[in-house]
Amino acid sequence: MSGRPDSDLPPDTQTAEEPPEADDEAVHDDDSLDAHARRARWAAVGTGVVLALAGTAAAVLRAFGTAPVLVPAAYACGASVCALAAVLGARGRTRRALWAAVAGVMIMALGDQFD
């Protein structure tokens, strides 16, 4: 051992030439959070609308079939809960919209069990 320290420091101990601006990071983080929130709202709205349309179509098809009355009623109720999920998602209540969409699908699945 020569006793000389290494000329290159490990990456965690090197000093940066210029520290990053704190304001730029805060603005970037806010933009990123806004983008994530916007995507979550659109996902909640889209999911709610698609599930509501599917439930409505299933209710109409089952109403003209030989299924008991409870089956199309369950599909219609599930579709209305999914439509509520779309409204909640549009208003920014994405967590409640998720739970409403899950509840609507469960109601439709329960109606399918009566068939």
C-alpha positions in Angstrom: 0.0 0.0 0.0 1.4 3.3 -1.0 -0.7 5.4 1.4 -2.0 7.6 -1.4 -5.8 8.1 -1.5 -7.6 7.3 -4.7 -7.9 10.3 -7.0 -11.6 9.6 -7.7 -14.1 9.9 -4.9 -17.1 7.5 -4.7 -20.2 9.0 -6.4 -22.0 9.6 -3.0 -19.1 11.8 -1.7 -18.4 13.9 -4.9 -19.5 17.4 -4.8 -21.8 18.8 -7.5 -20.7 21.8 -9.4 -24.1 23.4 -9.2 -26.8 22.4 -6.8 -30.2 21.9 -8.4 -32.7 24.7 -8.0 -35.3 23.9 -5.3 -38.0 26.0 -7.1 -37.5 24.0 -10.3 -38.0 20.7 -8.6 -41.1 21.9 -6.8 -42.6 23.1 -10.0 -41.7 19.8 -11.7 -43.2 17.8 -8.8 -46.4 19.8 -8.9 -46.7 19.3 -12.7 -46.1 15.6 -12.2 -48.7 15.4 -9.5 -51.2 17.3 -11.6 -50.6 14.9 -14.5 -51.1 11.9 -12.3 -54.3 13.3 -10.9 -55.6 14.1 -14.4 -54.8 10.6 -15.6 -56.5 9.1 -12.6 -59.6 11.2 -13.2 -59.8 10.2 -16.9 -59.3 6.5 -16.0 -62.1 6.7 -13.5 -64.4 8.4 -15.9 -63.6 6.1 -18.8 -64.0 2.9 -16.7 -67.2 4.1 -15.2 -68.7 5.0 -18.6 -67.6 1.7 -20.2 -69.0 -0.4 -17.3 -72.2 1.6 -17.3 -72.7 1.1 -21.1 -72.0 -2.6 -20.7 -74.4 -3.0 -17.8 -77.1 -1.1 -19.7 -76.6 -3.3 -22.8 -76.8 -6.4 -20.7 -79.9 -5.2 -18.9 -81.6 -4.5 -22.3 -80.6 -7.8 -23.7 -81.7 -9.7 -20.6 -85.0 -7.8 -20.5 -86.0 -9.1 -23.9 -84.9 -12.7 -23.1 -86.4 -15.3 -20.8 -84.5 -14.3 -17.7 -86.3 -13.5 -14.5 -87.1 -9.9 -13.8 -84.5 -9.7 -11.1 -81.6 -10.2 -13.6 -82.1 -7.1 -15.8 -82.9 -5.1 -12.7 -79.6 -6.1 -11.2 -77.8 -5.2 -14.4 -79.6 -1.8 -14.5 -78.7 -1.1 -10.9 -75.1 -2.1 -11.4 -75.0 0.1 -14.5 -76.3 3.1 -12.5 -73.7 2.6 -9.8 -71.0 2.5 -12.5 -72.4 5.7 -14.0 -72.1 7.2 -10.5 -68.5 6.1 -10.5 -68.0 8.0 -13.7 -69.5 11.2 -12.2 -67.4 10.8 -9.1 -64.3 10.4 -11.2 -65.0 13.5 -13.2 -65.3 15.4 -9.9 -61.9 14.2 -8.8 -63.1 11.6 -6.2 -61.1 8.8 -7.8 -60.9 6.6 -4.7 -64.7 6.7 -4.3 -65.1 6.2 -8.0 -63.0 3.0 -7.8 -65.1 1.6 -5.0 -68.3 2.6 -6.8 -67.1 0.8 -10.0 -66.2 -2.3 -8.0 -69.6 -2.2 -6.3 -71.4 -1.8 -9.6 -69.6 -4.8 -11.1 -70.4 -6.8 -8.1 -74.1 -6.0 -8.3 -74.1 -7.0 -12.0 -72.3 -10.2 -11.1 -74.9 -10.9 -8.4 -77.7 -10.4 -11.0 -75.9 -12.9 -13.3 -76.1 -15.5 -10.5 -79.9 -15.3 -10.4 -80.0 -16.4 -14.1 
